[in-house]
Amino acid sequence: MTKTKPHIEIYDTTLRDGEQGHPGEFKLEEKFKMALEIDKLGVDVIEAGFPAVSKEELELIKRLKGKTKAKLCAISTTRPEHVQLAIESGADRITIFAPCSELQMIAMKTNPKEVIANSLSAIKMARKAGREVEFIAMDAARANPRFLNGFAKQLQKAGIRRLTLSDTTGSLTHKQTVEMFRRMKKIVKIPLSAHAHNDFGDANALTVAAIEGGATQAHVTISGLGEKSGNASLEAVVMNLERKHGYQTKINKNILVPQIHKIANIGRFGIPKRSPVSGELVHTYRAGLHMDDKTNAFRGFNPEEVGAKGTLVYGKGASGRVTAELAKKLGHNPSREEVSAFVKHLKRYGERGYERPEARVETLIKRAERMKQHKIQKAAQGHKKL
């Protein structure tokens, strides 16, 4: 009997972690609108902000309260005053973070004993206020396993809802990530979560590896927006999990791509043209064989699956069939001779580096129609003479 794979929760941190990769910063009204649109995607959790950073972050979470299906989350350090602000925001969940590697402890001028004591105190404070608590073990990827294992047991005893292991610099390999999460699953019984950064270009793969290792939640941002090289991408992680690994999420894939672009437009950040799943060029086909394909032999998935449309770029690789289809779309029913002429010109214009050779076909069609009309008129004049 095949074991059913667990539902994977999607935790969106575009408004907080993603903002660190924004060329400017999100405005309050932009964040509010973005949150509502992110919610429409079907994410499980929206990390709406860091109340200790500014009054606007606090106000945002208060305004969003009761307006999303997703749980609202406020992030906080272990400092009591920061936890208090997160509580005041009214967020359903408070995500508390603390450094777990020696490197980060040195950078943040703390030590293992202080990290443990402050974390447990912050968790107690949040739970006493009736809040669900998630804990992010920052830089868990480079933490001493013995320290991390012991700390995790204490976090579980303190009553956290979920433990997130963070790969702050994307430093682990796929195998190491799987092993870290499998090891932690043996240490604690609470649900695990993954938070990976894209320093080496594999945040999406590392997040999927974490799920393979036993995590049941993925921290993601829209199109991987985030500090440095970014975070794991919502759309890429979801499609990988569902299409390649057989997991299920609540993401509405039918509106995925248009919704991603809508959110990016509200937030004034661009989606890279070659961004997986949602990029403008991902569903663009130029090679003749790819343009001719009617069986998805050259596609990972149908563009329609994610609410996108395929685009054909007509150049020197275009075949007669797709060129004839182009002519028909432009309202012209070409003869075999005309199709051959159009293909010849497409190749010529493509070799010259024109970005839109099909625009030349429009010109050729108009010319062909003028010639056809001229022949009809000439024949009519000859008929009159008879």
Secondary structure as GFF3:
##gff-version 3
##sequence-region A 1 386
A	DSSP	beta_strand	9	12	.	.	.	ID=ss1
A	DSSP	three_ten_helix	18	21	.	.	.	ID=ss2
A	DSSP	alpha_helix	28	40	.	.	.	ID=ss3
A	DSSP	beta_strand	45	49	.	.	.	ID=ss4
A	DSSP	alpha_helix	55	64	.	.	.	ID=ss5
A	DSSP	beta_strand	71	76	.	.	.	ID=ss6
A	DSSP	alpha_helix	80	88	.	.	.	ID=ss7
A	DSSP	beta_strand	93	99	.	.	.	ID=ss8
A	DSSP	alpha_helix	102	107	.	.	.	ID=ss9
A	DSSP	alpha_helix	112	128	.	.	.	ID=ss10
A	DSSP	beta_strand	132	138	.	.	.	ID=ss11
A	DSSP	three_ten_helix	140	142	.	.	.	ID=ss12
A	DSSP	alpha_helix	145	158	.	.	.	ID=ss13
A	DSSP	beta_strand	162	167	.	.	.	ID=ss14
A	DSSP	alpha_helix	174	187	.	.	.	ID=ss15
A	DSSP	beta_strand	192	196	.	.	.	ID=ss16
A	DSSP	alpha_helix	203	212	.	.	.	ID=ss17
A	DSSP	beta_strand	217	220	.	.	.	ID=ss18
A	DSSP	three_ten_helix	222	224	.	.	.	ID=ss19
A	DSSP	alpha_helix	234	239	.	.	.	ID=ss20
A	DSSP	pi_helix	240	244	.	.	.	ID=ss21
A	DSSP	alpha_helix	245	245	.	.	.	ID=ss22
A	DSSP	three_ten_helix	253	255	.	.	.	ID=ss23
A	DSSP	alpha_helix	256	267	.	.	.	ID=ss24
A	DSSP	beta_strand	284	285	.	.	.	ID=ss25
A	DSSP	alpha_helix	288	292	.	.	.	ID=ss26
A	DSSP	three_ten_helix	303	306	.	.	.	ID=ss27
A	DSSP	beta_strand	311	312	.	.	.	ID=ss28
A	DSSP	alpha_helix	320	329	.	.	.	ID=ss29
A	DSSP	alpha_helix	336	351	.	.	.	ID=ss30
A	DSSP	alpha_helix	358	385	.	.	.	ID=ss31
###
